[in-house]
Amino acid sequence: MRARTPSRLAAPRTFSSWDGDTLVLNVLGKPGASRDAIGKVRGHQLQVSVTAAPRVGRATDHMVRFLAGEFGVSRGDIEVVFGRKNVNKQLRIRAPGRLPAGLDWPDKPISR
């Protein structure tokens, strides 16, 4: 009997992961919303709504300010890896002070 190799599709993709003490977050941005809010997980992205209009990255700047407060970090601790002018983004949040409630966050790996 042949051993089965795991399929790439078998591994669940998640909206976030840890890289040391940095939280890597895949975001589906929703500009022009009625309020700033962290929404539901959509596939492998976390929906984040912001009130700012989608103009030349301003909604992303607003999102970074909003998320800095939610994660208990300064704006400088959040790096936009890609998607500054797109709804699909990846953010790196250095050493978050807290994780917003209501989501299934991955466990932070133990430092060795």
GICOR-V291358 format. One line per field, one symbol per residue. ss: DSSP state (@ for helix, = for strand, . for the rest). phi: phi as a letter, one per 30 degrees, with the letter a starting at -180 (. if undefined). A space follows every 50 residues. Layout:
# GICOR-V291358
ss=???
phi=???
This chain:
# GICOR-V291358
ss=.......@@@.....====..=========......======..=====. .......@@@@@@@@@@@@@@...@@@=====.....=======...... ............
phi=.dddcdddddddcbdbacbiccdcbcbcdbdiddadaccddcicbcdbcb ddddbhidddeddddddeddcibdeddccddajecbdcbbcccdhedace djbcdddddddc
